[in-house]
Amino acid sequence: MNARGLVHLLIVYIVWGSTYLGIRIAVRDGSGFPAFAMAGSRVFIAGLILLTWGALAKKPLRPTRKDVEMFAVCGLLLWLGGNGLVTWAEKRAESGYAALLVGSLPLWTTTLESFIDRRRPTLRLIGALLIGLAGIVVLNYPTLRHGNRADLLSAGALLLAVVTWGIGSVMQKRRPITLAGEVSSGYQLLFGSFFLIAASLITGEPRPHPTPDAWWAWGYLVVFGSVIAFTSFVKALQLLPVHVVATYAYVNPVIAVLLGWLILGERITPWTIFGSVLVLLGVAGVFHEQRRRNATKSH
């Protein structure tokens, strides 16, 4: 297997797994960074960096009308609905818990695609989806039983974030953008930043006064989370089989839980362990069923 591709995949494992920790540090109580303002400024700068990179690499920058429409949709669903809600939820929710819920994304996208295609899911796929959903219930059981209204709102925001990110991902997959990956992502980030900043203004967030730790986390999210890890993800897809790259969906939540425990002292309870195992088993089952279906189509 390609060694350079494995290095890029390792970067995706570690950096994308650590972004949940970065978000938590940037927006937790006392950080001085309102959630939507932090997310909006972060993706705006990252979008400018990627577009500048594309221009220096002499990539085509002019989008078609359909591209612009998709940038707007992705900005709304992926970045406001997905990233924005995750960031807002992490004002209270622990980073590892957030990552585990977001790690259930393949469960939702597969369900949505089956519904759109009017394709009856196999019994194996139904079993995988039920296992994954059981894991989500287990992860949320302590919050449902003992959490206050703010905790419940955070959990609801994370689940809504996963659904909106899944819808945006499926739409983009079915209406591919004509521009290069870096340029496309740059435009999507810029559109997303406009929606996020609008959300900050509409919700009346206070003026940011970030602490030094929050600034460091913000910078890490811009440079490593949005630029370096994305580039490594693109390179890994070019150098490795897709099913190998897709393993980041299993690894990122585990990295996030471990970093949250090591750095912020976040709790790892029996509910966390059992729920995460069920979610990851469900995701693994979904990927296995997708590979089996794709192999059947190719013969």
C-alpha positions in Angstrom: 0.0 0.0 0.0 1.3 3.5 -0.8 3.4 4.9 2.0 2.7 8.5 1.3 -1.0 7.8 1.2 -0.8 6.2 4.6 1.0 9.2 6.0 -1.7 11.5 4.7 -4.4 9.2 6.2 -2.6 9.3 9.6 -2.8 13.1 9.5 -6.5 12.8 8.8 -6.9 10.4 11.7 -5.1 12.6 14.2 -6.0 16.1 13.1 -9.7 15.6 12.3 -10.0 13.6 15.5 -8.5 16.5 17.4 -10.7 19.3 16.0 -13.5 18.4 18.4 -11.1 19.2 21.2 -10.1 22.4 19.5 -13.7 23.5 19.2 -14.4 22.7 22.8 -11.4 24.8 24.0 -12.4 27.7 21.8 -16.0 28.0 22.8 -16.3 26.5 26.4 -17.5 28.8 29.2 -14.9 31.5 29.9 -13.2 31.3 26.5 -14.6 34.6 25.3 -15.5 33.2 21.9 -19.2 33.0 20.9 -19.9 29.8 19.0 -21.2 31.1 15.7 -18.6 34.0 15.6 -15.8 31.5 16.2 -17.0 29.1 13.5 -17.7 31.9 11.0 -14.3 33.6 11.4 -12.5 30.3 11.3 -14.1 29.0 8.0 -13.8 32.5 6.4 -10.1 32.6 6.9 -9.7 28.9 5.8 -11.8 29.6 2.7 -9.5 32.5 1.7 -6.4 30.4 2.2 -7.8 27.6 0.0 -8.9 30.0 -2.8 -5.5 31.7 -2.7 -3.8 28.3 -2.9 -6.0 27.4 -5.8 -5.1 30.7 -7.6 -1.4 30.2 -7.0 -1.7 26.7 -8.4 -3.4 28.2 -11.5 -6.6 26.2 -10.9 -9.8 27.5 -12.6 -11.6 29.8 -10.1 -14.8 30.7 -12.0 -17.8 28.6 -10.9 -20.8 27.8 -13.0 -24.3 28.9 -11.9 -25.0 25.4 -10.7 -21.8 25.4 -8.7 -22.8 28.6 -7.0 -26.2 27.1 -6.1 -24.4 24.1 -4.6 -22.0 26.3 -2.7 -25.0 28.1 -1.1 -26.6 24.8 -0.2 -23.4 23.4 1.3 -22.8 26.6 3.1 -26.2 26.4 4.7 -26.4 22.6 5.4 -22.8 21.6 6.0 -21.3 24.7 7.6 -24.2 26.4 9.4 -26.3 23.3 10.0 -23.4 20.9 10.5 -20.3 22.6 11.8 -22.2 25.6 13.3 -24.5 23.4 15.4 -21.6 21.2 16.6 -19.7 24.3 17.6 -22.8 25.7 19.4 -23.4 22.4 21.2 -19.8 22.1 22.4 -20.3 25.1 24.6 -21.7 22.5 26.9 -21.2 19.1 25.4 -17.9 17.3 25.9 -15.7 16.9 22.8 -15.6 13.1 22.9 -19.4 12.9 23.2 -19.8 15.3 20.3 -17.4 13.3 18.1 -19.1 10.0 18.8 -22.5 11.4 17.8 -21.0 13.0 14.6 -19.3 9.6 13.9 -22.8 8.2 13.3 -23.0 10.2 10.1 -22.8 7.1 7.7 -25.9 5.8 9.4 -27.9 8.8 8.4 -26.5 9.3 4.9 -27.1 5.6 4.0 -30.7 5.8 5.3 -31.3 9.0 3.3 -29.9 7.6 0.1 -32.0 4.5 0.4 -35.1 6.7 0.8 -34.2 8.9 -2.2 -33.4 5.9 -4.4 -36.5 4.0 -3.2 -34.2 1.1 -2.6 -35.3 -1.4 -0.1 -32.4 -1.9 2.4 -31.1 -5.4 3.0 -31.6 -7.2 6.3 -27.9 -6.8 7.0 -28.1 -3.0 6.4 -31.2 -2.7 8.6 -29.3 -4.6 11.4 -26.3 -2.3 11.1 -28.5 0.8 11.2 -30.4 -0.5 14.3 -27.1 -1.3 16.1 -25.8 2.2 15.4 -29.0 3.8 16.5 -28.9 1.7 19.7 -25.5 3.1 20.3 -26.8 6.7 19.9 -29.5 5.9 22.5 -27.0 4.5 24.9 -24.7 7.5 24.5 -27.6 9.8 25.2 -29.1 7.8 28.0 -27.3 9.7 30.9 -28.3 13.1 29.4 -31.9 12.0 28.9 -32.1 10.7 32.5 -30.1 13.3 34.4 -29.5 16.2 32.0 -31.0 19.6 32.3 -32.7 21.6 29.5 -29.4 23.0 28.2 -27.8 19.5 28.1 -30.8 18.2 26.1 -30.6 21.1 23.7 -26.9 20.4 23.1 -27.7 16.7 22.4 -30.5 17.7 20.0 -28.3 20.2 18.2 -25.6 17.5 17.7 -28.1 15.1 16.2 -29.6 17.8 14.0 -26.1 18.7 12.9 -25.4 15.2 11.8 -28.7 15.0 9.8 -28.1 18.4 8.0 -24.5 17.4 7.3 -25.7 14.1 5.9 -28.3 15.8 3.6 -25.7 18.3 2.4 -23.2 15.5 1.7 -25.7 13.5 -0.3 -26.8 16.5 -2.3 -23.2 17.4 -3.2 -22.4 13.8 -4.1 -25.4 13.7 -6.5 -24.6 17.2 -8.0 -20.8 17.2 -8.3 -19.0 20.6 -8.5 -16.9 21.2 -11.6 -14.0 23.0 -9.9 -10.9 21.5 -8.2 -11.3 20.2 -4.7 -9.3 23.0 -3.0 -11.3 25.7 -4.9 -14.6 24.1 -4.3 -13.9 23.8 -0.6 -12.8 27.4 -0.5 -16.0 28.6 -1.9 -18.1 26.4 0.3 -16.2 27.7 3.4 -16.8 31.3 2.3 -20.5 30.7 1.8 -20.7 28.9 5.1 -18.9 31.8 6.9 -21.6 34.2 5.6 -24.4 32.1 7.1 -22.5 31.6 10.4 -21.8 35.3 10.8 -25.4 36.0 10.0 -26.4 33.5 12.7 -24.1 35.2 15.1 -25.8 38.6 14.4 -29.3 37.2 14.5 -28.8 35.4 17.8 -27.3 38.5 19.4 -23.9 36.9 20.3 -21.7 39.2 22.3 -18.5 40.7 20.9 -15.7 38.2 21.0 -13.0 38.6 23.6 -11.1 35.4 23.3 -8.6 34.1 25.8 -5.1 33.1 24.6 -6.1 29.4 24.8 -9.1 30.2 22.6 -7.0 32.0 20.1 -4.6 29.1 19.9 -7.5 26.7 19.4 -8.9 28.9 16.7 -5.6 29.1 14.8 -5.2 25.3 15.1 -8.7 24.8 13.6 -8.0 27.2 10.7 -4.5 25.9 9.7 -4.6 22.2 10.7 -8.3 21.4 10.8 -9.4 23.2 7.7 -6.3 23.4 5.4 -3.7 20.7 6.2 -6.1 17.9 7.1 -8.4 18.6 4.1 -5.4 18.5 1.8 -4.2 15.3 3.3 -7.7 13.9 2.9 -7.7 14.7 -0.9 -4.2 13.2 -1.3 -5.2 10.1 0.6 -8.2 9.6 -1.7 -5.8 9.9 -4.7 -3.3 7.4 -3.3 -5.3 4.8 -1.4 -8.5 2.8 -2.0 -11.7 4.7 -0.9 -12.6 2.0 1.6 -9.2 2.4 3.4 -9.6 6.2 3.6 -13.2 5.7 4.9 -11.8 4.2 8.1 -11.3 7.7 9.4 -15.0 7.5 10.3 -14.1 4.8 12.9 -10.8 6.4 14.1 -11.8 10.1 14.6 -14.3 9.5 17.4 -11.8 7.3 19.3 -9.0 9.9 18.9 -11.5 12.6 20.1 -12.5 10.7 23.2 -8.9 9.9 24.2 -7.8 13.5 23.7 -10.7 14.9 25.6 -9.9 12.5 28.5 -6.1 13.3 28.4 -6.3 17.1 28.0 -9.6 18.2 29.5 -10.3 15.4 31.9 -13.5 14.4 30.2 -15.2 11.4 31.6 -15.1 8.0 30.0 -18.1 6.1 31.5 -19.4 2.6 30.8 -22.2 4.4 28.8 -19.5 6.0 26.7 -17.7 2.8 26.0 -20.7 0.6 25.3 -22.4 3.3 23.2 -19.3 4.1 21.1 -18.8 0.3 20.4 -22.4 0.0 19.1 -22.1 3.2 17.0 -18.8 2.0 15.5 -20.1 -1.5 14.8 -23.1 0.0 13.1 -20.9 2.3 10.9 -18.7 -0.7 10.1 -21.7 -2.7 9.1 -22.9 0.1 6.8 -19.5 0.4 5.1 -19.4 -3.4 4.7 -22.8 -3.5 3.1 -21.9 -0.6 0.8 -18.7 -2.4 -0.4 -20.7 -5.6 -1.0 -23.3 -3.8 -3.0 -20.6 -2.0 -5.1 -18.8 -5.3 -5.7 -22.1 -6.8 -6.9 -22.7 -3.9 -9.3 -19.2 -4.3 -10.8 -19.8 -7.9 -11.8 
